[in-house]
Amino acid sequence: MDSLAQYNALFANATSSASTQKANSDVRNAGATALATKSAQKLENAKQAAEDFEAVFIAQMLGPIFDTLETDGPFGGGPSEKIYRSLMVQEYGKSIAKSGGIGISDSVQREILKLQEVAQ
């Protein structure tokens, strides 16, 4: 009988130890998953910020081109057209940046990530 009690105690201890180890493992895995998710989110935020920067840069470069275009016809010109053109140029910049841009966003993203590493 004594050996049966010892066996039951060892089995209960081993089961408890395995449960504790599994719980600790789950906590570590959850922490690693949260860290990976946070890292992926930082990478995505840096990529979006770099793409937005490139879109603004491209829009600034395209602005003078569209400012020199003459309008004609009975509905051409006026303050409303200037507003429309500026919005159109911004959208052109966003579209060009989203479709690959001119290569500025990659460099900007690398610099953003470097600055984040230094800040930590």
Residue pairs with C-beta under 8 A, 6 or more apart in sequence:
42 113
42 116
43 113
46 109
46 112
46 113
46 116
47 105
47 109
49 108
49 109
49 112
50 104
50 105
50 106
50 108
50 109
50 112
51 97
51 98
51 101
51 105
52 97
53 104
53 105
53 108
54 93
54 97
54 101
54 102
54 104
54 105
54 108
55 90
55 93
55 94
55 96
55 97
55 98
55 101
56 93
57 93
57 104
58 92
58 93
58 96
58 97
58 101
58 102
59 89
59 90
59 92
59 93
59 94
60 93
62 89
62 92
62 93
63 86
63 89
66 85
66 88
66 89
67 85
71 77
71 81
96 102
97 105
